[in-house]
Amino acid sequence: MQVPLYLAAIALGAVVGLAAPQVAPTLEHSITPVLGLLLFATFLGVPLVEVGRGLRDARFLVTVLAANFVAAPVLVFGLSRFVADDRGLLIGVLLVLLTPCIDYVIVFTGLAGGARARLLAAAPLLMVVQMLLLPVYLLVMAGPDVVDAVDVGPFVEAFLVLVLLPLAAAAAVQALARRHRSGRVVETVTAGAMVPLMMATLAVVVGSQVAAVGSEAATLVRVVPLYVGFVVVALLLGRVASRVARLDVPATRAVMFSTVTRNSLVVLPLALALPPELAIAPLAVVTQTLVELVAMVVLVRLVPRLVPESAPPPSP
């Protein structure tokens, strides 16, 4: 039942954003608090002992890193050559596709029955590595002038606001729930709010960005097939990497989602800080967000079918 509701939320956001583009700034300002609440609800449903266990799962961590920072960049380089003639589009594509998601991917992974606790444990590592490697990848794929425009500030801010703060709040409520009924009530109410929070997140993200993308549709249509192609091939790369590493079913699903999902809401401020002549770059980032949100809703249903619970364990 959840998938139709999420598609309806995306459709509602698109209708509101196109019919009343003047509300886009208000919706954009609401993205961080709504997403923060969604992540708080997600983290609250993950026992912290599982996160600690995830930190010790070296095979999973190495697989996630290899899929995101070895296999995915090769794919991104190939796809980006199709827009290499337009510098703004090229930079937008590189910024968003070279940076793996560290926030709402955990939510979608959980919805698909993936190892969300292990992916949450990997989030700090994914953040640090992408901060270190993004300038290197941009230097190789776009040139040194782009590297000078990249600021790590948005990465740090997003990690603090969207990961550490909700995680600390969830830990506090879990501790309270062990001693007081009020904590258990918060857990129950928050669990019931997961679907409405996801719907709200999808609606405000789409509603805040769809009009801006529509205004440059003739140019941005070039990147849509690239983003769709990335989803398809990255999903396969995540599956192959998990099979090579002989991961279990929940971990495999988590790696697949991590390889597909990108850090678009975090890199958007980087794109917005670029010079005016590259003004199409942030819209290229936003276009990826819109494509990805639809893809995520589909993958929540598709990935469990591709990697069913009854799947035989990988042979040693």
Phi and psi in degrees as GROMACS dihedral restraints (atoms count N, CA, C in turn):
[ dihedral_restraints ]
;  ai    aj    ak    al  type     phi  dphi    fc
    3     4     5     6     1   -67.4    20    10
    4     5     6     7     1   -40.1    20    10
    6     7     8     9     1   -59.3    20    10
    7     8     9    10     1   -47.8    20    10
    9    10    11    12     1   -58.8    20    10
   10    11    12    13     1   -35.9    20    10
   12    13    14    15     1   -65.8    20    10
   13    14    15    16     1   -40.8    20    10
   15    16    17    18     1   -68.1    20    10
   16    17    18    19     1   -39.4    20    10
   18    19    20    21     1   -64.9    20    10
   19    20    21    22     1   -37.6    20    10
   21    22    23    24     1   -65.0    20    10
   22    23    24    25     1   -37.4    20    10
   24    25    26    27     1   -65.2    20    10
   25    26    27    28     1   -41.5    20    10
   27    28    29    30     1   -62.7    20    10
   28    29    30    31     1   -44.4    20    10
   30    31    32    33     1   -63.3    20    10
   31    32    33    34     1   -41.8    20    10
   33    34    35    36     1   -62.6    20    10
   34    35    36    37     1   -44.3    20    10
   36    37    38    39     1   -60.1    20    10
   37    38    39    40     1   -41.6    20    10
   39    40    41    42     1   -64.5    20    10
   40    41    42    43     1   -42.9    20    10
   42    43    44    45     1   -63.3    20    10
   43    44    45    46     1   -47.2    20    10
   45    46    47    48     1   -64.1    20    10
   46    47    48    49     1   -44.5    20    10
   48    49    50    51     1   -63.5    20    10
   49    50    51    52     1   -36.1    20    10
   51    52    53    54     1   -80.8    20    10
   52    53    54    55     1   -36.6    20    10
   54    55    56    57     1   -77.3    20    10
   55    56    57    58     1   -30.5    20    10
   57    58    59    60     1  -136.0    20    10
   58    59    60    61     1    71.4    20    10
   60    61    62    63     1   -61.4    20    10
   61    62    63    64     1   -17.7    20    10
   63    64    65    66     1   -69.5    20    10
   64    65    66    67     1   -15.6    20    10
   66    67    68    69     1   -86.7    20    10
   67    68    69    70     1    -4.4    20    10
   69    70    71    72     1   -54.8    20    10
   70    71    72    73     1   -45.9    20    10
   72    73    74    75     1   -60.5    20    10
   73    74    75    76     1   -40.1    20    10
   75    76    77    78     1   -63.9    20    10
   76    77    78    79     1   -44.6    20    10
   78    79    80    81     1   -63.1    20    10
   79    80    81    82     1   -38.8    20    10
   81    82    83    84     1   -63.4    20    10
   82    83    84    85     1   -39.9    20    10
   84    85    86    87     1   -67.8    20    10
   85    86    87    88     1   -21.6    20    10
   87    88    89    90     1   -87.2    20    10
   88    89    90    91     1    -8.0    20    10
   90    91    92    93     1   -60.9    20    10
   91    92    93    94     1   -50.1    20    10
   93    94    95    96     1   -62.1    20    10
   94    95    96    97     1   -48.7    20    10
   96    97    98    99     1   -64.4    20    10
   97    98    99   100     1   -38.6    20    10
   99   100   101   102     1   -67.2    20    10
  100   101   102   103     1   -44.4    20    10
  102   103   104   105     1   -64.8    20    10
  103   104   105   106     1   -37.9    20    10
  105   106   107   108     1   -61.2    20    10
  106   107   108   109     1   -41.3    20    10
  108   109   110   111     1   -65.8    20    10
  109   110   111   112     1   -40.3    20    10
  111   112   113   114     1   -61.2    20    10
  112   113   114   115     1   -43.4    20    10
  114   115   116   117     1   -69.7    20    10
  115   116   117   118     1   -35.3    20    10
  117   118   119   120     1   -59.3    20    10
  118   119   120   121     1   -46.3    20    10
  120   121   122   123     1   -62.5    20    10
  121   122   123   124     1   -38.7    20    10
  123   124   125   126     1   -65.8    20    10
  124   125   126   127     1   -48.5    20    10
  126   127   128   129     1   -64.6    20    10
  127   128   129   130     1   -33.0    20    10
  129   130   131   132     1   -65.2    20    10
  130   131   132   133     1   -28.4    20    10
  132   133   134   135     1   -85.4    20    10
  133   134   135   136     1     1.6    20    10
  135   136   137   138     1  -111.0    20    10
  136   137   138   139     1   108.6    20    10
  138   139   140   141     1   -57.0    20    10
  139   140   141   142     1   132.1    20    10
  141   142   143   144     1   -63.3    20    10
  142   143   144   145     1   -23.6    20    10
  144   145   146   147     1   -64.0    20    10
  145   146   147   148     1   -31.2    20    10
  147   148   149   150     1   -69.2    20    10
  148   149   150   151     1   -34.6    20    10
  150   151   152   153     1   -64.5    20    10
  151   152   153   154     1   -42.8    20    10
  153   154   155   156     1   -61.0    20    10
  154   155   156   157     1   -38.9    20    10
  156   157   158   159     1   -63.8    20    10
  157   158   159   160     1   -38.3    20    10
  159   160   161   162     1   -62.2    20    10
  160   161   162   163     1   -33.6    20    10
  162   163   164   165     1   -65.3    20    10
  163   164   165   166     1   -22.3    20    10
  165   166   167   168     1   -94.7    20    10
  166   167   168   169     1    -1.0    20    10
  168   169   170   171     1   -88.8    20    10
  169   170   171   172     1    81.3    20    10
  171   172   173   174     1   -62.5    20    10
  172   173   174   175     1   -36.7    20    10
  174   175   176   177     1   -63.6    20    10
  175   176   177   178     1   -42.9    20    10
  177   178   179   180     1   -64.8    20    10
  178   179   180   181     1   -46.5    20    10
  180   181   182   183     1   -61.6    20    10
  181   182   183   184     1   -43.4    20    10
  183   184   185   186     1   -64.3    20    10
  184   185   186   187     1   -39.2    20    10
  186   187   188   189     1   -65.1    20    10
  187   188   189   190     1   -44.1    20    10
  189   190   191   192     1   -61.6    20    10
  190   191   192   193     1   -43.7    20    10
  192   193   194   195     1   -65.3    20    10
  193   194   195   196     1   -43.7    20    10
  195   196   197   198     1   -64.9    20    10
  196   197   198   199     1   -42.1    20    10
  198   199   200   201     1   -65.6    20    10
  199   200   201   202     1   -40.1    20    10
  201   202   203   204     1   -84.6    20    10
  202   203   204   205     1   -31.1    20    10
  204   205   206   207     1  -117.3    20    10
  205   206   207   208     1    -0.6    20    10
  207   208   209   210     1  -118.8    20    10
  208   209   210   211     1   -58.9    20    10
  210   211   212   213     1   -71.7    20    10
  211   212   213   214     1   -49.3    20    10
  213   214   215   216     1   -60.3    20    10
  214   215   216   217     1   -44.2    20    10
  216   217   218   219     1   -60.2    20    10
  217   218   219   220     1   -33.5    20    10
  219   220   221   222     1   -63.1    20    10
  220   221   222   223     1   -44.0    20    10
  222   223   224   225     1   -61.9    20    10
  223   224   225   226     1   -44.7    20    10
  225   226   227   228     1   -62.0    20    10
  226   227   228   229     1   -42.0    20    10
  228   229   230   231     1   -59.1    20    10
  229   230   231   232     1   -45.5    20    10
  231   232   233   234     1   -63.1    20    10
  232   233   234   235     1   -45.0    20    10
  234   235   236   237     1   -66.2    20    10
  235   236   237   238     1   -38.0    20    10
  237   238   239   240     1   -67.4    20    10
  238   239   240   241     1   -19.4    20    10
  240   241   242   243     1   -66.1    20    10
  241   242   243   244     1   -20.9    20    10
  243   244   245   246     1   -73.1    20    10
  244   245   246   247     1   -15.7    20    10
  246   247   248   249     1  -123.4    20    10
  247   248   249   250     1    20.1    20    10
  249   250   251   252     1   -64.9    20    10
  250   251   252   253     1   -18.3    20    10
  252   253   254   255     1   -78.4    20    10
  253   254   255   256     1   -15.5    20    10
  255   256   257   258     1  -116.1    20    10
  256   257   258   259     1   105.8    20    10
  258   259   260   261     1   -61.0    20    10
  259   260   261   262     1   -39.3    20    10
  261   262   263   264     1   -63.5    20    10
  262   263   264   265     1   -47.3    20    10
  264   265   266   267     1   -63.7    20    10
  265   266   267   268     1   -41.3    20    10
  267   268   269   270     1   -58.8    20    10
  268   269   270   271     1   -47.8    20    10
  270   271   272   273     1   -66.6    20    10
  271   272   273   274     1   -40.4    20    10
  273   274   275   276     1   -60.6    20    10
  274   275   276   277     1   -45.6    20    10
  276   277   278   279     1   -62.2    20    10
  277   278   279   280     1   -45.5    20    10
  279   280   281   282     1   -65.3    20    10
  280   281   282   283     1   -45.2    20    10
  282   283   284   285     1   -55.8    20    10
  283   284   285   286     1   -45.2    20    10
  285   286   287   288     1   -83.8    20    10
  286   287   288   289     1   -36.0    20    10
  288   289   290   291     1   -82.6    20    10
  289   290   291   292     1   -16.0    20    10
  291   292   293   294     1   -89.3    20    10
  292   293   294   295     1    -2.0    20    10
  294   295   296   297     1  -120.2    20    10
  295   296   297   298     1   108.3    20    10
  297   298   299   300     1   -70.3    20    10
  298   299   300   301     1   145.7    20    10
  300   301   302   303     1   -68.9    20    10
  301   302   303   304     1   146.5    20    10
  303   304   305   306     1  -126.8    20    10
  304   305   306   307     1     6.8    20    10
  306   307   308   309     1  -120.9    20    10
  307   308   309   310     1   -87.7    20    10
  309   310   311   312     1   -71.3    20    10
  310   311   312   313     1    -8.5    20    10
  312   313   314   315     1   -59.8    20    10
  313   314   315   316     1   -30.6    20    10
  315   316   317   318     1   -65.7    20    10
  316   317   318   319     1   -36.8    20    10
  318   319   320   321     1   -66.0    20    10
  319   320   321   322     1   -51.2    20    10
  321   322   323   324     1   -64.0    20    10
  322   323   324   325     1   -37.3    20    10
  324   325   326   327     1   -60.3    20    10
  325   326   327   328     1   -44.2    20    10
  327   328   329   330     1   -62.8    20    10
  328   329   330   331     1   -40.7    20    10
  330   331   332   333     1   -62.4    20    10
  331   332   333   334     1   -30.0    20    10
  333   334   335   336     1   -92.3    20    10
  334   335   336   337     1     7.7    20    10
  336   337   338   339     1    77.8    20    10
  337   338   339   340     1    23.1    20    10
  339   340   341   342     1   -87.4    20    10
  340   341   342   343     1   173.6    20    10
  342   343   344   345     1   -81.0    20    10
  343   344   345   346     1    77.2    20    10
  345   346   347   348     1   -66.1    20    10
  346   347   348   349     1   -33.1    20    10
  348   349   350   351     1   -65.4    20    10
  349   350   351   352     1   -40.5    20    10
  351   352   353   354     1   -68.5    20    10
  352   353   354   355     1   -35.8    20    10
  354   355   356   357     1   -70.9    20    10
  355   356   357   358     1   -35.1    20    10
  357   358   359   360     1   -63.6    20    10
  358   359   360   361     1   -40.4    20    10
  360   361   362   363     1   -63.7    20    10
  361   362   363   364     1   -31.3    20    10
  363   364   365   366     1   -80.4    20    10
  364   365   366   367     1   -14.4    20    10
  366   367   368   369     1   -56.2    20    10
  367   368   369   370     1   -47.2    20    10
  369   370   371   372     1   -60.6    20    10
  370   371   372   373     1   -39.0    20    10
  372   373   374   375     1   -66.1    20    10
  373   374   375   376     1   -42.9    20    10
  375   376   377   378     1   -61.4    20    10
  376   377   378   379     1   -39.4    20    10
  378   379   380   381     1   -65.9    20    10
  379   380   381   382     1   -48.1    20    10
  381   382   383   384     1   -63.8    20    10
  382   383   384   385     1   -45.2    20    10
  384   385   386   387     1   -65.3    20    10
  385   386   387   388     1   -40.0    20    10
  387   388   389   390     1   -69.9    20    10
  388   389   390   391     1   -32.0    20    10
  390   391   392   393     1   -63.6    20    10
  391   392   393   394     1   -37.8    20    10
  393   394   395   396     1   -76.9    20    10
  394   395   396   397     1   -37.0    20    10
  396   397   398   399     1   -91.6    20    10
  397   398   399   400     1   -23.8    20    10
  399   400   401   402     1   -56.6    20    10
  400   401   402   403     1   -46.7    20    10
  402   403   404   405     1   -59.8    20    10
  403   404   405   406     1   -35.4    20    10
  405   406   407   408     1   -66.5    20    10
  406   407   408   409     1   -46.8    20    10
  408   409   410   411     1   -63.3    20    10
  409   410   411   412     1   -41.5    20    10
  411   412   413   414     1   -64.7    20    10
  412   413   414   415     1   -38.6    20    10
  414   415   416   417     1   -60.5    20    10
  415   416   417   418     1   -44.0    20    10
  417   418   419   420     1   -72.6    20    10
  418   419   420   421     1   -40.8    20    10
  420   421   422   423     1   -95.2    20    10
  421   422   423   424     1   -20.3    20    10
  423   424   425   426     1  -131.0    20    10
  424   425   426   427     1   -20.8    20    10
  426   427   428   429     1   112.5    20    10
  427   428   429   430     1   162.2    20    10
  429   430   431   432     1   -67.9    20    10
  430   431   432   433     1   -27.4    20    10
  432   433   434   435     1   -65.4    20    10
  433   434   435   436     1   -29.7    20    10
  435   436   437   438     1   -71.1    20    10
  436   437   438   439     1   -38.1    20    10
  438   439   440   441     1   -59.1    20    10
  439   440   441   442     1   -37.3    20    10
  441   442   443   444     1   -63.5    20    10
  442   443   444   445     1   -22.3    20    10
  444   445   446   447     1   -91.0    20    10
  445   446   447   448     1    -4.4    20    10
  447   448   449   450     1   -87.5    20    10
  448   449   450   451     1   128.9    20    10
  450   451   452   453     1  -119.8    20    10
  451   452   453   454     1   130.2    20    10
  453   454   455   456     1   -78.3    20    10
  454   455   456   457     1    -7.3    20    10
  456   457   458   459     1   -51.1    20    10
  457   458   459   460     1   -51.5    20    10
  459   460   461   462     1   -59.0    20    10
  460   461   462   463     1   -33.2    20    10
  462   463   464   465     1   -63.2    20    10
  463   464   465   466     1   -48.4    20    10
  465   466   467   468     1   -64.0    20    10
  466   467   468   469     1   -45.0    20    10
  468   469   470   471     1   -61.8    20    10
  469   470   471   472     1   -44.5    20    10
  471   472   473   474     1   -63.4    20    10
  472   473   474   475     1   -40.1    20    10
  474   475   476   477     1   -64.7    20    10
  475   476   477   478     1   -40.2    20    10
  477   478   479   480     1   -67.8    20    10
  478   479   480   481     1   -47.1    20    10
  480   481   482   483     1   -79.6    20    10
  481   482   483   484     1   -37.9    20    10
  483   484   485   486     1  -100.8    20    10
  484   485   486   487     1   -11.5    20    10
  486   487   488   489     1  -121.3    20    10
  487   488   489   490     1   -61.5    20    10
  489   490   491   492     1   -65.0    20    10
  490   491   492   493     1   -45.4    20    10
  492   493   494   495     1   -64.4    20    10
  493   494   495   496     1   -51.4    20    10
  495   496   497   498     1   -62.3    20    10
  496   497   498   499     1   -34.2    20    10
  498   499   500   501     1   -66.7    20    10
  499   500   501   502     1   -42.2    20    10
  501   502   503   504     1   -64.3    20    10
  502   503   504   505     1   -41.1    20    10
  504   505   506   507     1   -64.5    20    10
  505   506   507   508     1   -40.9    20    10
  507   508   509   510     1   -65.0    20    10
  508   509   510   511     1   -40.5    20    10
  510   511   512   513     1   -62.2    20    10
  511   512   513   514     1   -40.2    20    10
  513   514   515   516     1   -64.1    20    10
  514   515   516   517     1   -42.3    20    10
  516   517   518   519     1   -68.0    20    10
  517   518   519   520     1   -39.9    20    10
  519   520   521   522     1   -61.0    20    10
  520   521   522   523     1   -40.7    20    10
  522   523   524   525     1   -65.1    20    10
  523   524   525   526     1   -40.9    20    10
  525   526   527   528     1   -64.7    20    10
  526   527   528   529     1   -38.6    20    10
  528   529   530   531     1   -64.7    20    10
  529   530   531   532     1   -25.6    20    10
  531   532   533   534     1   -73.9    20    10
  532   533   534   535     1   -15.4    20    10
  534   535   536   537     1  -118.1    20    10
  535   536   537   538     1   -30.7    20    10
  537   538   539   540     1  -132.1    20    10
  538   539   540   541     1   147.5    20    10
  540   541   542   543     1   -63.0    20    10
  541   542   543   544     1   -31.9    20    10
  543   544   545   546     1   -59.0    20    10
  544   545   546   547     1   -37.8    20    10
  546   547   548   549     1   -65.3    20    10
  547   548   549   550     1   -39.2    20    10
  549   550   551   552     1   -68.2    20    10
  550   551   552   553     1   -33.3    20    10
  552   553   554   555     1   -64.3    20    10
  553   554   555   556     1   -43.5    20    10
  555   556   557   558     1   -60.6    20    10
  556   557   558   559     1   -42.6    20    10
  558   559   560   561     1   -60.5    20    10
  559   560   561   562     1   -44.1    20    10
  561   562   563   564     1   -65.2    20    10
  562   563   564   565     1   -46.6    20    10
  564   565   566   567     1   -64.2    20    10
  565   566   567   568     1   -42.1    20    10
  567   568   569   570     1   -65.6    20    10
  568   569   570   571     1   -39.4    20    10
  570   571   572   573     1   -61.2    20    10
  571   572   573   574     1   -39.2    20    10
  573   574   575   576     1   -70.1    20    10
  574   575   576   577     1   -19.3    20    10
  576   577   578   579     1   -91.2    20    10
  577   578   579   580     1    -1.0    20    10
  579   580   581   582     1   -58.4    20    10
  580   581   582   583     1   -49.6    20    10
  582   583   584   585     1   -65.0    20    10
  583   584   585   586     1   -47.8    20    10
  585   586   587   588     1   -60.1    20    10
  586   587   588   589     1   -36.0    20    10
  588   589   590   591     1   -67.6    20    10
  589   590   591   592     1   -40.5    20    10
  591   592   593   594     1   -64.2    20    10
  592   593   594   595     1   -42.5    20    10
  594   595   596   597     1   -61.5    20    10
  595   596   597   598     1   -42.3    20    10
  597   598   599   600     1   -63.9    20    10
  598   599   600   601     1   -41.3    20    10
  600   601   602   603     1   -61.8    20    10
  601   602   603   604     1   -48.3    20    10
  603   604   605   606     1   -60.4    20    10
  604   605   606   607     1   -43.6    20    10
  606   607   608   609     1   -66.1    20    10
  607   608   609   610     1   -43.9    20    10
  609   610   611   612     1   -72.9    20    10
  610   611   612   613     1   -35.2    20    10
  612   613   614   615     1   -65.0    20    10
  613   614   615   616     1   -49.1    20    10
  615   616   617   618     1   -65.8    20    10
  616   617   618   619     1   -46.0    20    10
  618   619   620   621     1   -62.1    20    10
  619   620   621   622     1   -31.9    20    10
  621   622   623   624     1   -78.7    20    10
  622   623   624   625     1   -19.6    20    10
  624   625   626   627     1  -118.0    20    10
  625   626   627   628     1   -19.4    20    10
  627   628   629   630     1   -65.0    20    10
  628   629   630   631     1   -35.2    20    10
  630   631   632   633     1   -68.0    20    10
  631   632   633   634     1   -41.8    20    10
  633   634   635   636     1   -63.1    20    10
  634   635   636   637     1   -40.7    20    10
  636   637   638   639     1   -65.7    20    10
  637   638   639   640     1   -41.8    20    10
  639   640   641   642     1   -61.3    20    10
  640   641   642   643     1   -31.3    20    10
  642   643   644   645     1   -68.9    20    10
  643   644   645   646     1   -20.8    20    10
  645   646   647   648     1  -121.0    20    10
  646   647   648   649     1    29.7    20    10
  648   649   650   651     1   -58.6    20    10
  649   650   651   652     1   -37.2    20    10
  651   652   653   654     1   -61.1    20    10
  652   653   654   655     1   -35.5    20    10
  654   655   656   657     1   -83.2    20    10
  655   656   657   658     1   -42.3    20    10
  657   658   659   660     1   -73.4    20    10
  658   659   660   661     1   -16.0    20    10
  660   661   662   663     1   -60.5    20    10
  661   662   663   664     1   -23.0    20    10
  663   664   665   666     1   -65.0    20    10
  664   665   666   667     1   -31.5    20    10
  666   667   668   669     1   -88.7    20    10
  667   668   669   670     1   -16.1    20    10
  669   670   671   672     1   -59.7    20    10
  670   671   672   673     1   -48.4    20    10
  672   673   674   675     1   -61.4    20    10
  673   674   675   676     1   -31.0    20    10
  675   676   677   678     1   -66.2    20    10
  676   677   678   679     1   -42.2    20    10
  678   679   680   681     1   -68.7    20    10
  679   680   681   682     1   -39.6    20    10
  681   682   683   684     1   -64.7    20    10
  682   683   684   685     1   -44.0    20    10
  684   685   686   687     1   -60.8    20    10
  685   686   687   688     1   -38.3    20    10
  687   688   689   690     1   -61.4    20    10
  688   689   690   691     1   -44.6    20    10
  690   691   692   693     1   -57.1    20    10
  691   692   693   694     1   -48.1    20    10
  693   694   695   696     1   -64.7    20    10
  694   695   696   697     1   -50.7    20    10
  696   697   698   699     1   -72.0    20    10
  697   698   699   700     1   -40.1    20    10
  699   700   701   702     1   -63.1    20    10
  700   701   702   703     1   -36.2    20    10
  702   703   704   705     1   -60.5    20    10
  703   704   705   706     1   -43.4    20    10
  705   706   707   708     1   -67.1    20    10
  706   707   708   709     1   -39.2    20    10
  708   709   710   711     1   -61.4    20    10
  709   710   711   712     1   -42.8    20    10
  711   712   713   714     1   -63.1    20    10
  712   713   714   715     1   -38.4    20    10
  714   715   716   717     1   -66.6    20    10
  715   716   717   718     1   -44.9    20    10
  717   718   719   720     1   -64.6    20    10
  718   719   720   721     1   -44.5    20    10
  720   721   722   723     1   -60.1    20    10
  721   722   723   724     1   -39.9    20    10
  723   724   725   726     1   -67.9    20    10
  724   725   726   727     1   -37.2    20    10
  726   727   728   729     1   -67.3    20    10
  727   728   729   730     1   -41.9    20    10
  729   730   731   732     1   -61.4    20    10
  730   731   732   733     1   -38.9    20    10
  732   733   734   735     1   -82.3    20    10
  733   734   735   736     1    -5.2    20    10
  735   736   737   738     1    57.6    20    10
  736   737   738   739     1    47.5    20    10
  738   739   740   741     1   -80.6    20    10
  739   740   741   742     1   156.7    20    10
  741   742   743   744     1   -76.8    20    10
  742   743   744   745     1   176.7    20    10
  744   745   746   747     1   -61.7    20    10
  745   746   747   748     1   -51.0    20    10
  747   748   749   750     1   -60.0    20    10
  748   749   750   751     1   -40.2    20    10
  750   751   752   753     1   -67.1    20    10
  751   752   753   754     1   -38.3    20    10
  753   754   755   756     1   -62.1    20    10
  754   755   756   757     1   -45.1    20    10
  756   757   758   759     1   -61.4    20    10
  757   758   759   760     1   -39.6    20    10
  759   760   761   762     1   -64.6    20    10
  760   761   762   763     1   -43.0    20    10
  762   763   764   765     1   -63.7    20    10
  763   764   765   766     1   -40.4    20    10
  765   766   767   768     1   -62.1    20    10
  766   767   768   769     1   -45.5    20    10
  768   769   770   771     1   -65.8    20    10
  769   770   771   772     1   -40.6    20    10
  771   772   773   774     1   -63.9    20    10
  772   773   774   775     1   -38.6    20    10
  774   775   776   777     1   -69.4    20    10
  775   776   777   778     1   -30.8    20    10
  777   778   779   780     1   -83.8    20    10
  778   779   780   781     1   -41.6    20    10
  780   781   782   783     1   -82.9    20    10
  781   782   783   784     1   134.3    20    10
  783   784   785   786     1  -113.7    20    10
  784   785   786   787     1   163.5    20    10
  786   787   788   789     1   -89.2    20    10
  787   788   789   790     1    47.2    20    10
  789   790   791   792     1   -60.8    20    10
  790   791   792   793     1   -41.1    20    10
  792   793   794   795     1   -69.9    20    10
  793   794   795   796     1   -21.2    20    10
  795   796   797   798     1   -86.4    20    10
  796   797   798   799     1   -39.9    20    10
  798   799   800   801     1   -82.1    20    10
  799   800   801   802     1   -11.9    20    10
  801   802   803   804     1   -56.6    20    10
  802   803   804   805     1   -43.7    20    10
  804   805   806   807     1   -60.2    20    10
  805   806   807   808     1   -32.8    20    10
  807   808   809   810     1   -63.6    20    10
  808   809   810   811     1   -44.0    20    10
  810   811   812   813     1   -66.6    20    10
  811   812   813   814     1   -37.5    20    10
  813   814   815   816     1   -67.6    20    10
  814   815   816   817     1   -22.6    20    10
  816   817   818   819     1   -84.5    20    10
  817   818   819   820     1    -3.1    20    10
  819   820   821   822     1   -71.4    20    10
  820   821   822   823     1   160.6    20    10
  822   823   824   825     1   -59.7    20    10
  823   824   825   826     1   157.0    20    10
  825   826   827   828     1   -55.9    20    10
  826   827   828   829     1   -33.3    20    10
  828   829   830   831     1   -67.9    20    10
  829   830   831   832     1   -10.7    20    10
  831   832   833   834     1  -109.9    20    10
  832   833   834   835     1    29.2    20    10
  834   835   836   837     1   -63.6    20    10
  835   836   837   838     1   -18.7    20    10
  837   838   839   840     1   -75.1    20    10
  838   839   840   841     1   -19.1    20    10
  840   841   842   843     1   -59.4    20    10
  841   842   843   844     1   -49.0    20    10
  843   844   845   846     1   -62.5    20    10
  844   845   846   847     1   -32.9    20    10
  846   847   848   849     1   -69.9    20    10
  847   848   849   850     1   -32.3    20    10
  849   850   851   852     1   -64.9    20    10
  850   851   852   853     1   -36.9    20    10
  852   853   854   855     1   -65.1    20    10
  853   854   855   856     1   -46.3    20    10
  855   856   857   858     1   -62.9    20    10
  856   857   858   859     1   -39.1    20    10
  858   859   860   861     1   -58.8    20    10
  859   860   861   862     1   -39.8    20    10
  861   862   863   864     1   -62.7    20    10
  862   863   864   865     1   -38.9    20    10
  864   865   866   867     1   -58.7    20    10
  865   866   867   868     1   -46.4    20    10
  867   868   869   870     1   -65.2    20    10
  868   869   870   871     1   -42.5    20    10
  870   871   872   873     1   -63.7    20    10
  871   872   873   874     1   -43.0    20    10
  873   874   875   876     1   -66.7    20    10
  874   875   876   877     1   -40.0    20    10
  876   877   878   879     1   -61.0    20    10
  877   878   879   880     1   -42.7    20    10
  879   880   881   882     1   -64.3    20    10
  880   881   882   883     1   -42.3    20    10
  882   883   884   885     1   -61.9    20    10
  883   884   885   886     1   -40.6    20    10
  885   886   887   888     1   -63.3    20    10
  886   887   888   889     1   -41.3    20    10
  888   889   890   891     1   -62.7    20    10
  889   890   891   892     1   -39.3    20    10
  891   892   893   894     1   -68.0    20    10
  892   893   894   895     1   -43.1    20    10
  894   895   896   897     1   -68.5    20    10
  895   896   897   898     1   -26.4    20    10
  897   898   899   900     1   -57.6    20    10
  898   899   900   901     1   -34.3    20    10
  900   901   902   903     1   -89.2    20    10
  901   902   903   904     1   -34.6    20    10
  903   904   905   906     1   -78.4    20    10
  904   905   906   907     1   -44.5    20    10
  906   907   908   909     1   -59.4    20    10
  907   908   909   910     1   -43.4    20    10
  909   910   911   912     1   -60.9    20    10
  910   911   912   913     1   -25.3    20    10
  912   913   914   915     1   -78.7    20    10
  913   914   915   916     1   -35.0    20    10
  915   916   917   918     1   -70.9    20    10
  916   917   918   919     1   -34.1    20    10
  918   919   920   921     1  -127.4    20    10
  919   920   921   922     1    78.0    20    10
  921   922   923   924     1   -73.0    20    10
  922   923   924   925     1   157.9    20    10
  924   925   926   927     1   -60.7    20    10
  925   926   927   928     1   -28.1    20    10
  927   928   929   930     1   -83.9    20    10
  928   929   930   931     1     3.0    20    10
  930   931   932   933     1   -60.4    20    10
  931   932   933   934     1   136.5    20    10
  933   934   935   936     1   -65.0    20    10
  934   935   936   937     1   145.5    20    10
  936   937   938   939     1   -63.0    20    10
  937   938   939   940     1   145.0    20    10
  939   940   941   942     1   -58.2    20    10
  940   941   942   943     1   141.6    20    10
  942   943   944   945     1   -72.8    20    10
  943   944   945   946     1   143.3    20    10
